[in-house]
Amino acid sequence: MTINKLKKISVSYLSILLIIFVILYIDFNKSLWNKKNDVIEWDVISYYEYLPAFFIYDDITLKFKDNLPSDSEAIIWGDKLETGNYVVKTTMGLSFMYMPFFLAADLSAEKAGYKKDGYSPPYKFALIISSCFYLLISLLFLRKILLEKFNETVSSISILIIVLATNLLLYLTDEAAMSHTYNFALFTVFVYYTIKWHYKINFKNSLILGLTIGLITLIRPTNALITIFFLFYGIKNFKDFSGKIIIILKSYKYIFVIVISAVLTFIPQLLYWKYVTGNFIYYSYGEEGFFFNNPQTFKFLLGFRKGWLIYSPVMIFSVIGLIYLRKKIPDFFLPITLFFILNVYILSSWWSWWFGGSFGMRAMIDSYPLMIFPLASIISKFDEAKQVNKISFFMILSLCAILGIFNHIKYNYGSIHWDSMTYKAYTNSFFNVFPTANSSFFLEPPDYEAAKKGIQKTIKNKAVEEYKKGQTVIFCDMETVKSDLIMSDSTSVFFEGANFITDKESLSDKYSLKLNPKNPYGLGYEINVTGGEKYVILVSKKGNQENFIVVSGCKGKFYKQSNQIIDINNNYSTIKLEFTIPDTDCKKVKIYVWNAGKKDSFFDDYTIISKP
């Protein structure tokens, strides 16, 4: 092997090593496996619960969840049936991929001094490592495919961009156990073996293709659309259609192997449904479904709530790159273009087209092993262009990549909200990592219940109406903690008595303030006032009716309290106190929240508005 060839090979391997280093650095820096409500959270709870139910609690009906000890960290969802059984909402594909790592954690948990309960740190650590493992596998396969079509430089840049400059990065780190990394790996393997199958049609390649498509579908049924890549691979024009049909007909034995091996992956799922529900087929999503007559395609791609190309702007080049893909890799053009169009249509037709709480359009991540090829095609085109065009292109590409990375950082620190973004909210905090003092008032939460009926609308936030009438806003959403104080988004403002932060409840993001009879007061803030000034105080609370906003001061001559409810959002009530400073020698008042009841209450999104 020549030195030059060795240098060329090393470039792509170095890019993969850099990616793995970045992922591991972030993972070990955050150590999410040591945190109570991280890693096994949100959808992962459902994907994962097959494993502890089967291997630890020996009860796939999940009835054991009703008798878990109070100190258990197990989080079991499941939808309760009339029989008393609980059925897991999601299919078990991800559990298969988690399983080797889960079993390793299960063998070592007690030896390492942790609970053997499926939810202690070793199990969470194993899930994060599994994500890194599947990422490495996918990158090695992607490298092989790309180097068949492009040079080392283009292949390396494409891999670096698709992983580090898109929303994929979040789902490799902060939410590593979500489905997207795993489907990213499976899609890559499927593409690789589709190419290999067409070069050499045999039992091995057919078996791997079948098992891969089965597992892809078992994780997310709509991803069965990836079969388009296999069916239309190599078709460049109308004449090729008949040739492809002949290939499939002549290879019917191997097509049968693909189909049978794909079906085999579903047998455990069918048996599970039969045992738990009494039926081999069970639709666990209830009222949730597709509205194919009303796809939200524009919002899906370019809307500020979650738009794919807004929060991962570098993927604009992937879409444009479809033009160059036809000339660069003609075998790929038709299957990838068809997949892209149908995939966007189907995903944007889902009732929750924004796919719940997430960074950007997470549902598109699974398809990145396909979309990397048009991206590489446009990079290759300009890599060979005149110097001026080449420099201009790579400058714009770099700016889009930097913006994508910056968006990721902003999401981590709350400047980009997980489901309620608008154009005004995005532009209001565009250059800020943390939310601005008034950014939350531009948020528009989606109405989930209406969306299930095919009606797309937002929940009106009455705080927004108050804000529009006001001048000065101080806002605290409990996310930024400093010592025993909570710092608002106005960097010079601190709230006293806020040292009872909890992650067990929240309205926005992860944290809220917990107050109880032993610690009934919080969020104390003293402001300088003059007679005649008007203020509106808003705070969201969850708990008993004896929760108040209180203002007192003016040397003991002024006191007001209120528990007036003006809005309800996700079991949180927004309470409001409106007051005018008396025309006396009043220079200071103190505002705080008070839990006057006998039970715990939680407070979030505390807002002080000075009205004209």
C-alpha positions as CSV (number, residue, x, y, z in Angstrom):
1,M,0.0,0.0,0.0
2,T,1.5,3.4,-1.0
3,I,1.9,6.3,1.4
4,N,-0.5,8.4,-0.6
5,K,-3.2,5.8,-0.5
6,L,-2.6,5.4,3.3
7,K,-3.0,9.2,3.7
8,K,-6.3,9.1,1.7
9,I,-7.7,6.3,3.7
10,S,-6.8,7.9,7.0
11,V,-8.8,11.0,6.3
12,S,-12.2,9.3,6.4
13,Y,-11.2,7.2,9.4
14,L,-10.0,10.3,11.2
15,S,-13.4,12.0,10.6
16,I,-15.1,8.9,12.1
17,L,-12.7,8.9,15.1
18,L,-13.4,12.7,15.6
19,I,-17.1,12.1,15.6
20,I,-16.9,9.2,18.1
21,F,-14.5,11.4,20.3
22,V,-17.0,14.3,20.3
23,I,-19.9,12.0,21.2
24,L,-18.1,10.3,24.0
25,Y,-16.8,13.6,25.3
26,I,-20.3,15.0,25.5
27,D,-21.6,11.8,27.0
28,F,-19.0,11.5,29.7
29,N,-19.1,15.2,30.4
30,K,-22.8,15.1,31.1
31,S,-22.8,11.6,32.7
32,L,-26.6,11.4,32.2
33,W,-26.6,7.8,33.4
34,N,-26.1,9.1,37.0
35,K,-29.2,11.3,36.8
36,K,-32.5,10.0,37.9
37,N,-34.8,11.1,35.1
38,D,-32.5,11.0,32.1
39,V,-31.7,8.4,29.4
40,I,-34.7,6.2,30.1
41,E,-37.2,9.0,29.5
42,W,-40.1,10.0,27.2
43,D,-40.5,7.5,24.3
44,V,-37.5,5.4,25.5
45,I,-39.6,4.3,28.5
46,S,-42.0,2.5,26.2
47,Y,-39.3,1.2,23.8
48,Y,-37.3,-0.2,26.7
49,E,-39.9,-1.6,29.2
50,Y,-40.1,-5.0,27.3
51,L,-36.6,-5.9,28.7
52,P,-37.0,-5.3,32.4
53,A,-40.6,-6.8,32.2
54,F,-39.3,-10.0,30.6
55,F,-35.8,-10.5,32.2
56,I,-36.2,-9.0,35.7
57,Y,-39.9,-8.8,36.7
58,D,-41.0,-11.9,34.7
59,D,-44.2,-10.3,33.8
60,I,-44.8,-9.0,30.3
61,T,-48.4,-8.0,31.2
62,L,-46.7,-5.2,33.3
63,K,-49.1,-5.8,36.2
64,F,-46.1,-5.7,38.5
65,K,-46.1,-1.9,38.0
66,D,-49.0,-1.7,40.5
67,N,-46.9,-3.2,43.3
68,L,-43.6,-1.5,42.8
69,P,-42.0,-0.3,46.1
70,S,-42.2,3.4,46.7
71,D,-38.4,3.8,46.4
72,S,-38.3,2.0,43.0
73,E,-36.8,4.0,40.1
74,A,-38.6,1.8,37.6
75,I,-40.7,3.8,35.1
76,I,-43.3,1.7,33.5
77,W,-46.0,3.0,31.3
78,G,-48.3,0.6,29.4
79,D,-51.9,1.2,28.5
80,K,-54.3,-0.7,30.8
81,L,-56.8,-3.1,29.2
82,E,-60.1,-4.3,30.5
83,T,-58.4,-7.6,31.5
84,G,-56.1,-5.7,33.9
85,N,-53.1,-6.3,31.7
86,Y,-51.0,-3.4,30.5
87,V,-49.9,-3.3,26.8
88,V,-46.7,-1.5,25.7
89,K,-47.6,1.2,23.2
90,T,-44.6,0.8,20.9
91,T,-43.4,-2.3,19.1
92,M,-40.3,-4.2,20.4
93,G,-37.8,-3.5,17.7
94,L,-35.6,-1.2,19.8
95,S,-35.6,-3.7,22.7
96,F,-34.0,-6.2,20.4
97,M,-31.2,-3.7,19.7
98,Y,-30.9,-2.7,23.3
99,M,-30.8,-6.3,24.5
100,P,-27.1,-7.3,24.3
101,F,-26.2,-4.2,26.2
102,F,-29.0,-4.6,28.6
103,L,-27.9,-8.2,29.4
104,A,-24.3,-7.0,30.0
105,A,-25.6,-4.4,32.4
106,D,-27.8,-6.9,34.1
107,L,-24.9,-9.3,34.7
108,S,-22.7,-6.5,36.1
109,A,-25.1,-4.3,38.0
110,E,-25.0,-6.0,41.4
111,K,-21.2,-6.6,41.2
112,A,-20.8,-2.9,40.7
113,G,-22.9,-2.1,43.8
114,Y,-26.1,-1.1,42.0
115,K,-29.7,-2.3,42.0
116,K,-30.5,-5.1,39.6
117,D,-33.8,-3.4,38.6
118,G,-33.3,-2.4,35.0
119,Y,-33.1,1.3,35.8
120,S,-30.0,1.9,37.8
121,P,-26.9,3.7,36.3
122,P,-25.4,0.6,34.7
123,Y,-28.5,0.0,32.6
124,K,-28.6,3.7,31.5
125,F,-24.8,3.6,30.7
126,A,-25.4,0.5,28.6
127,L,-28.0,2.3,26.5
128,I,-25.7,5.2,25.8
129,I,-22.9,2.8,24.8
130,S,-25.3,0.9,22.6
131,S,-26.0,4.2,20.7
132,C,-22.3,4.8,20.2
133,F,-21.8,1.3,19.0
134,Y,-24.5,1.5,16.4
135,L,-23.3,4.9,15.3
136,L,-19.8,3.5,14.7
137,I,-21.2,0.6,12.7
138,S,-23.3,2.9,10.6
139,L,-20.4,5.3,9.9
140,L,-18.1,2.5,8.8
141,F,-20.8,1.2,6.4
142,L,-21.4,4.8,5.1
143,R,-17.7,5.3,4.6
144,K,-17.6,2.2,2.4
145,I,-20.5,3.2,0.2
146,L,-19.4,6.8,-0.1
147,L,-15.8,5.9,-1.1
148,E,-17.2,3.9,-4.0
149,K,-18.8,7.1,-5.4
150,F,-16.8,10.0,-4.0
151,N,-13.3,11.0,-3.0
152,E,-12.0,11.0,0.6
153,T,-12.5,14.7,1.1
154,V,-16.1,14.8,0.0
155,S,-16.9,11.6,1.9
156,S,-15.4,12.9,5.1
157,I,-17.1,16.3,4.9
158,S,-20.4,14.6,4.2
159,I,-20.1,12.3,7.2
160,L,-19.0,15.1,9.5
161,I,-21.9,17.4,8.5
162,I,-24.6,14.8,8.6
163,V,-23.7,13.8,12.2
164,L,-22.4,17.0,13.8
165,A,-24.3,19.8,12.0
166,T,-27.8,18.3,12.1
167,N,-30.3,17.4,14.8
168,L,-28.8,13.9,14.8
169,L,-26.2,15.1,17.3
170,L,-28.8,15.6,20.0
171,Y,-30.0,12.1,19.5
172,L,-26.5,10.7,19.9
173,T,-25.9,12.5,23.2
174,D,-28.7,14.1,25.3
175,E,-31.3,11.6,24.0
176,A,-29.1,8.8,22.9
177,A,-31.5,6.0,23.5
178,M,-34.2,7.4,21.3
179,S,-34.9,5.4,18.1
180,H,-33.2,7.6,15.6
181,T,-29.5,6.5,16.0
182,Y,-30.6,2.8,15.7
183,N,-32.7,3.4,12.6
184,F,-29.9,5.5,11.2
185,A,-27.7,2.4,11.5
186,L,-30.3,0.0,10.1
187,F,-31.0,2.2,7.1
188,T,-27.2,2.3,6.4
189,V,-26.9,-1.4,6.5
190,F,-30.0,-1.8,4.3
191,V,-28.5,0.6,1.7
192,Y,-25.2,-1.3,1.8
193,Y,-26.7,-4.7,1.4
194,T,-29.1,-3.5,-1.3
195,I,-26.1,-2.5,-3.4
196,K,-24.3,-5.8,-2.5
197,W,-27.4,-7.9,-3.3
198,H,-27.6,-6.4,-6.8
199,Y,-23.9,-7.3,-7.4
200,K,-24.2,-10.8,-5.9
201,I,-27.7,-12.3,-5.3
202,N,-27.3,-15.0,-2.7
203,F,-28.8,-16.4,0.4
204,K,-26.6,-14.4,2.9
205,N,-27.3,-11.0,1.3
206,S,-31.0,-11.9,1.1
207,L,-31.2,-13.0,4.7
208,I,-29.5,-9.8,6.0
209,L,-31.7,-7.6,3.9
210,G,-34.9,-9.3,5.2
211,L,-33.9,-9.2,8.8
212,T,-32.9,-5.6,8.5
213,I,-36.1,-4.5,6.8
214,G,-38.0,-6.5,9.5
215,L,-36.2,-4.8,12.3
216,I,-36.6,-1.3,10.7
217,T,-40.3,-1.9,10.5
218,L,-40.6,-3.3,14.0
219,I,-39.0,-0.1,15.4
220,R,-41.1,2.4,13.3
221,P,-43.7,0.8,10.9
222,T,-43.7,3.8,8.5
223,N,-40.0,3.2,7.9
224,A,-40.9,0.1,5.8
225,L,-40.9,2.8,3.1
226,I,-37.2,2.1,2.8
227,T,-38.1,-0.9,0.6
228,I,-38.5,1.7,-2.2
229,F,-34.7,1.9,-2.3
230,F,-34.4,-1.8,-3.0
231,L,-37.3,-1.9,-5.5
232,F,-36.2,1.1,-7.6
233,Y,-32.4,0.7,-7.1
234,G,-30.6,0.8,-10.5
235,I,-33.6,2.1,-12.5
236,K,-32.5,5.1,-14.5
237,N,-35.1,5.2,-17.2
238,F,-38.3,3.5,-18.3
239,K,-36.4,0.7,-20.1
240,D,-34.8,-0.3,-16.8
241,F,-38.2,-1.1,-15.2
242,S,-38.7,-4.2,-17.3
243,G,-35.1,-5.3,-16.6
244,K,-35.7,-4.9,-12.8
245,I,-38.9,-6.9,-13.0
246,I,-37.0,-9.7,-14.8
247,I,-34.2,-9.7,-12.1
248,I,-36.8,-10.0,-9.3
249,L,-38.7,-12.8,-11.1
250,K,-35.5,-14.7,-11.8
251,S,-34.5,-14.3,-8.2
252,Y,-37.8,-15.3,-6.7
253,K,-36.2,-17.8,-4.3
254,Y,-34.1,-15.1,-2.8
255,I,-37.0,-12.6,-2.7
256,F,-38.8,-15.3,-0.8
257,V,-35.9,-15.4,1.7
258,I,-36.1,-11.6,2.1
259,V,-39.8,-11.7,2.8
260,I,-39.7,-14.7,5.2
261,S,-36.8,-13.4,7.2
262,A,-38.6,-10.0,7.5
263,V,-41.8,-11.7,8.7
264,L,-39.8,-13.8,11.2
265,T,-38.7,-10.7,13.1
266,F,-42.4,-10.0,13.8
267,I,-43.2,-13.3,15.4
268,P,-42.2,-12.3,18.9
269,Q,-44.3,-9.1,18.6
270,L,-47.4,-11.1,17.4
271,L,-47.0,-13.6,20.2
272,Y,-46.7,-10.8,22.7
273,W,-49.9,-9.1,21.5
274,K,-51.7,-12.4,21.5
275,Y,-50.7,-13.2,25.1
276,V,-51.4,-9.7,26.5
277,T,-54.4,-8.5,24.4
278,G,-55.9,-11.7,23.1
279,N,-55.3,-10.7,19.4
280,F,-52.3,-11.3,17.1
281,I,-52.7,-7.7,15.7
282,Y,-53.2,-4.8,18.1
283,Y,-53.3,-1.1,17.3
284,S,-51.9,0.6,20.4
285,Y,-52.1,4.2,19.3
286,G,-55.8,4.7,20.0
287,E,-57.1,8.0,18.5
288,E,-53.7,8.8,17.0
289,G,-53.5,8.4,13.2
290,F,-52.7,9.9,9.8
291,F,-54.6,12.7,8.0
292,F,-53.4,12.0,4.4
293,N,-55.9,14.6,3.0
294,N,-54.3,17.3,5.1
295,P,-50.5,17.0,5.3
296,Q,-48.7,19.8,7.0
297,T,-45.8,19.6,4.5
298,F,-44.8,23.3,4.5
299,K,-44.8,23.4,8.3
300,F,-42.9,20.1,8.4
301,L,-40.1,21.5,6.3
302,L,-40.0,25.2,6.9
303,G,-42.3,26.0,9.9
304,F,-40.7,27.5,12.9
305,R,-42.4,25.0,15.3
306,K,-40.1,22.2,14.1
307,G,-39.3,22.8,10.5
308,W,-36.6,20.4,9.3
309,L,-34.7,22.9,7.2
310,I,-35.0,25.7,9.8
311,Y,-33.3,23.8,12.6
312,S,-30.9,21.7,10.5
313,P,-30.4,24.2,7.7
314,V,-27.4,22.3,6.2
315,M,-29.9,19.8,4.9
316,I,-31.1,22.4,2.4
317,F,-28.1,21.3,0.4
318,S,-29.2,17.7,0.6
319,V,-32.5,18.6,-1.0
320,I,-30.9,20.7,-3.7
321,G,-28.3,17.9,-4.2
322,L,-31.0,15.7,-5.6
323,I,-30.4,17.5,-8.9
324,Y,-26.8,16.5,-8.9
325,L,-27.4,13.0,-7.7
326,R,-28.9,12.0,-11.0
327,K,-25.7,12.5,-12.8
328,K,-23.3,11.5,-10.0
329,I,-25.1,8.3,-8.9
330,P,-27.9,7.5,-11.4
331,D,-28.7,4.2,-9.7
332,F,-29.6,6.1,-6.5
333,F,-31.6,9.0,-8.0
334,L,-35.0,7.5,-8.5
335,P,-35.2,5.5,-5.3
336,I,-33.9,8.3,-3.1
337,T,-36.1,10.9,-4.7
338,L,-39.2,8.8,-4.5
339,F,-38.4,7.9,-0.9
340,F,-37.9,11.5,0.1
341,I,-41.2,12.7,-1.4
342,L,-43.3,9.9,0.0
343,N,-41.5,10.0,3.4
344,V,-42.2,13.7,3.8
345,Y,-45.8,13.3,2.7
346,I,-46.4,10.4,5.1
347,L,-44.6,12.0,8.1
348,S,-46.3,15.4,7.7
349,S,-49.7,13.6,7.6
350,W,-49.2,12.2,11.1
351,W,-51.6,13.8,13.6
352,S,-48.7,15.2,15.6
353,W,-46.6,16.2,12.5
354,W,-44.2,18.0,14.9
355,F,-43.6,14.6,16.7
356,G,-44.0,15.8,20.2
357,G,-41.2,17.3,22.2
358,S,-38.0,17.3,20.2
359,F,-35.3,19.3,18.5
360,G,-36.2,20.0,14.9
361,M,-37.8,17.4,12.8
362,R,-36.5,14.3,14.5
363,A,-38.5,11.9,12.3
364,M,-36.2,12.9,9.3
365,I,-33.1,11.6,11.0
366,D,-33.8,8.0,10.1
367,S,-33.5,8.9,6.4
368,Y,-30.1,10.6,6.7
369,P,-28.3,7.5,5.4
370,L,-30.1,8.2,2.1
371,M,-30.0,12.0,2.2
372,I,-26.3,12.0,2.6
373,F,-25.8,11.0,-1.0
374,P,-27.4,14.1,-2.6
375,L,-25.5,16.1,0.0
376,A,-22.3,14.5,-1.1
377,S,-23.2,15.0,-4.7
378,I,-23.6,18.8,-4.4
379,I,-20.4,19.0,-2.3
380,S,-18.6,17.0,-5.0
381,K,-19.9,19.3,-7.7
382,F,-18.6,22.4,-6.1
383,D,-15.4,20.7,-4.9
384,E,-14.6,20.4,-8.6
385,A,-15.8,23.9,-9.5
386,K,-13.9,27.1,-10.2
387,Q,-12.1,28.5,-7.2
388,V,-14.5,31.5,-6.7
389,N,-17.6,29.2,-6.8
390,K,-15.9,26.6,-4.7
391,I,-15.0,29.1,-1.9
392,S,-18.4,30.8,-2.0
393,F,-20.2,27.4,-1.8
394,F,-18.1,26.1,1.1
395,M,-18.5,29.4,3.0
396,I,-22.3,29.2,2.8
397,L,-22.2,25.5,3.6
398,S,-20.1,26.2,6.7
399,L,-22.4,29.0,7.9
400,C,-25.4,26.7,7.6
401,A,-23.4,24.0,9.5
402,I,-22.5,26.5,12.2
403,L,-26.1,27.6,12.5
404,G,-27.2,24.0,12.9
405,I,-24.7,23.5,15.7
406,F,-25.7,26.8,17.4
407,N,-29.4,25.7,17.2
408,H,-28.4,22.5,19.0
409,I,-26.7,24.5,21.8
410,K,-29.7,26.9,22.0
411,Y,-32.1,23.9,22.3
412,N,-30.0,22.5,25.2
413,Y,-30.2,25.8,27.1
414,G,-33.9,26.5,26.4
415,S,-33.6,29.2,23.8
416,I,-35.4,26.9,21.3
417,H,-38.5,25.3,22.9
418,W,-39.3,21.7,22.5
419,D,-42.7,22.1,20.8
420,S,-44.0,25.7,20.9
421,M,-41.6,27.7,18.7
422,T,-42.8,30.5,16.5
423,Y,-41.1,32.9,14.1
424,K,-41.2,35.6,16.8
425,A,-39.8,33.3,19.5
426,Y,-37.0,32.2,17.2
427,T,-36.0,35.7,16.1
428,N,-36.5,37.2,19.6
429,S,-33.7,35.0,20.9
430,F,-31.8,34.4,17.7
431,F,-28.4,35.4,19.0
432,N,-29.0,34.2,22.6
433,V,-28.2,30.8,24.0
434,F,-30.6,31.4,26.9
435,P,-34.1,32.5,26.4
436,T,-34.6,36.3,26.6
437,A,-36.7,37.8,29.3
438,N,-39.8,37.8,27.2
439,S,-39.2,34.9,24.7
440,S,-41.7,32.6,26.4
441,F,-44.5,35.1,25.5
442,F,-44.0,34.4,21.8
443,L,-44.4,30.6,22.2
444,E,-47.6,28.9,20.9
445,P,-48.2,25.4,22.4
446,P,-49.9,23.0,20.0
447,D,-53.3,21.7,20.9
448,Y,-52.6,18.0,21.1
449,E,-56.3,16.9,21.6
450,A,-57.5,18.9,18.6
451,A,-54.6,17.5,16.5
452,K,-55.8,14.0,17.1
453,K,-59.0,15.0,15.4
454,G,-57.1,16.5,12.4
455,I,-57.6,20.1,13.6
456,Q,-54.3,22.1,13.7
457,K,-54.4,25.0,16.2
458,T,-52.5,26.4,19.1
459,I,-53.5,26.9,22.8
460,K,-54.0,30.6,23.5
461,N,-51.6,31.8,26.2
462,K,-53.3,34.6,28.1
463,A,-49.9,35.6,29.4
464,V,-49.2,36.7,25.9
465,E,-52.1,39.1,25.9
466,E,-50.9,40.6,29.2
467,Y,-47.4,40.9,27.8
468,K,-48.6,42.8,24.7
469,K,-50.1,45.4,27.0
470,G,-47.0,45.6,29.1
471,Q,-43.6,47.3,29.0
472,T,-41.1,45.6,31.3
473,V,-41.0,41.9,31.8
474,I,-39.0,39.7,34.2
475,F,-39.4,36.0,33.6
476,C,-38.1,32.9,35.4
477,D,-38.8,29.4,34.2
478,M,-36.7,27.5,36.9
479,E,-34.1,26.3,34.5
480,T,-31.1,28.4,35.4
481,V,-29.9,27.6,38.9
482,K,-27.2,29.4,40.8
483,S,-26.5,28.4,44.4
484,D,-29.8,28.4,46.2
485,L,-31.1,31.2,43.9
486,I,-32.9,31.1,40.6
487,M,-31.6,33.6,38.1
488,S,-34.1,35.0,35.6
489,D,-33.4,35.6,32.0
490,S,-32.6,39.2,32.9
491,T,-29.1,38.4,34.0
492,S,-29.1,40.9,36.9
493,V,-32.2,39.6,38.6
494,F,-32.3,37.0,41.3
495,F,-35.2,35.4,43.1
496,E,-34.9,34.5,46.8
497,G,-36.2,31.4,48.4
498,A,-35.9,29.2,45.3
499,N,-33.8,26.4,46.6
500,F,-36.5,23.8,46.4
501,I,-36.1,23.0,42.7
502,T,-37.4,19.6,41.5
503,D,-37.3,17.7,38.2
504,K,-40.4,15.6,39.2
505,E,-42.8,18.2,37.7
506,S,-42.6,21.0,35.2
507,L,-44.7,23.0,32.8
508,S,-41.8,24.1,30.6
509,D,-38.5,22.2,30.2
510,K,-37.5,20.0,33.2
511,Y,-37.7,21.9,36.4
512,S,-40.2,23.5,38.8
513,L,-40.3,25.0,42.3
514,K,-41.7,22.7,44.9
515,L,-43.3,24.3,48.0
516,N,-44.9,22.5,51.0
517,P,-46.1,23.4,54.6
518,K,-42.5,23.2,55.8
519,N,-41.3,25.5,53.1
520,P,-44.3,27.5,52.0
521,Y,-42.6,30.6,50.4
522,G,-40.6,31.0,47.3
523,L,-39.5,33.2,44.4
524,G,-39.3,36.3,46.6
525,Y,-38.3,39.4,44.6
526,E,-38.1,43.0,45.8
527,I,-38.7,45.8,43.3
528,N,-38.3,49.5,43.5
529,V,-41.7,51.3,42.8
530,T,-43.3,54.6,42.8
531,G,-47.0,55.5,43.4
532,G,-49.4,54.9,40.6
533,E,-47.4,52.2,38.9
534,K,-49.3,49.1,37.7
535,Y,-48.1,45.5,37.7
536,V,-49.3,42.1,36.6
537,I,-47.8,39.0,38.2
538,L,-48.4,35.6,36.6
539,V,-47.2,32.2,37.8
540,S,-48.2,28.6,36.7
541,K,-48.9,26.2,39.5
542,K,-50.0,22.6,40.0
543,G,-51.5,21.7,43.3
544,N,-54.2,22.7,45.8
545,Q,-56.3,25.8,45.6
546,E,-54.5,27.5,48.4
547,N,-51.7,28.8,46.2
548,F,-51.3,32.5,46.0
549,I,-49.2,35.3,44.5
550,V,-48.5,37.8,47.2
551,V,-47.3,41.4,47.2
552,S,-46.5,43.4,50.3
553,G,-44.5,46.4,51.3
554,C,-44.8,50.2,51.6
555,K,-43.5,49.9,55.2
556,G,-46.2,47.4,56.0
557,K,-49.1,49.5,54.7
558,F,-49.7,47.5,51.5
559,Y,-50.7,43.9,51.0
560,K,-52.5,42.0,48.3
561,Q,-52.8,38.3,47.4
562,S,-54.6,36.4,44.6
563,N,-55.2,32.9,43.4
564,Q,-57.3,34.0,40.4
565,I,-57.0,31.4,37.6
566,I,-56.8,32.8,34.0
567,D,-55.5,29.9,32.0
568,I,-55.0,26.1,32.2
569,N,-52.2,24.3,30.3
570,N,-51.2,20.6,30.8
571,N,-52.7,20.4,34.4
572,Y,-51.0,23.6,35.3
573,S,-53.1,26.7,36.2
574,T,-51.9,30.2,35.5
575,I,-52.8,32.4,38.5
576,K,-52.7,36.2,38.2
577,L,-52.3,39.1,40.6
578,E,-52.8,42.6,39.3
579,F,-52.2,45.7,41.5
580,T,-51.5,49.4,41.5
581,I,-48.9,50.9,43.8
582,P,-50.7,53.3,46.2
583,D,-50.0,57.0,46.0
584,T,-48.0,57.1,49.2
585,D,-44.4,57.3,50.2
586,C,-43.9,53.7,48.8
587,K,-40.5,52.9,47.4
588,K,-40.3,49.0,47.6
589,V,-42.6,46.0,47.5
590,K,-41.8,42.3,47.7
591,I,-43.5,39.8,45.4
592,Y,-43.5,36.0,46.2
593,V,-45.5,32.9,45.8
594,W,-47.1,31.1,48.8
595,N,-48.4,27.6,49.2
596,A,-50.9,28.0,52.1
597,G,-52.2,24.4,51.7
598,K,-51.3,21.2,53.4
599,K,-50.0,19.4,50.3
600,D,-47.1,19.8,47.9
601,S,-47.5,22.4,45.1
602,F,-45.3,23.1,42.1
603,F,-44.6,26.5,40.5
604,D,-43.2,27.3,37.1
605,D,-42.9,30.2,34.6
606,Y,-43.0,33.1,37.1
607,T,-43.5,36.5,35.3
608,I,-43.6,40.1,36.5
609,I,-45.0,42.7,34.0
610,S,-44.9,46.4,34.5
611,K,-47.9,47.9,32.7
612,P,-48.1,51.4,31.2
